Amino acid sequence: MSEQQQAFRKALGNYPTGVTVVTTFNGNHEPLGLTVNSFASVSLDPLLILWSIDKKSKSYNEFMKTKKFAVNILANDQQELCNLFSSKIEDRFSQCKWQESVQRLPILNDTLSVLECETVQQVDAGDHTVLIGHVINIENTEKEPLLYHRRNVGPIPKEFYKIEAK
């Protein structure tokens, strides 16, 4: 890895983000999923989001073929799901609670939010591909998000919301 790549990785690793698990079914209707923090909103009208997948990912080809996917935004008590879906474990779905949605997507239980999407565009971007999805269904709960920062995951610190009286 070049010095510039190391500096890039350090800079972006220091940028706190939320944590998601993106899920879909493969051609044999087997659930697939991976932990993703390269997730962002794109448009309010129409409702569009994006995420990116490493071209070396084991599930890369399946995500390139799929016409829809779900973005499961993890809640602050779901560190184990983050770790599970970023691990090398083959059958991740046998180790967590999930269900098939009305949109016929695998959805993880008890998340902060779920955005079910139809793939509208795939953009080649270096060693990754960016997938843009049109949001077709949204589920929200009243929970706090899980955060990623410097290769660690955890809840938002309670001090973050404290306002000092002046």
Secondary structure, DSSP 8 states (H G I E B T S, - for coil): --HHHHHHHHHHHTS-EE-EEEEEE-TTS-EEEEEE--EEEEETTTTEEEEEEETT-TTHHHHHH-SEEEEEE-BTT-HHHHHHHTSS-S-GGGGS-EEE-TTS-EEETT-SEEEEEEEEEEEEETTEEEEEEEEEEEEE-S--BEEEETTEEEE--GGGG-----
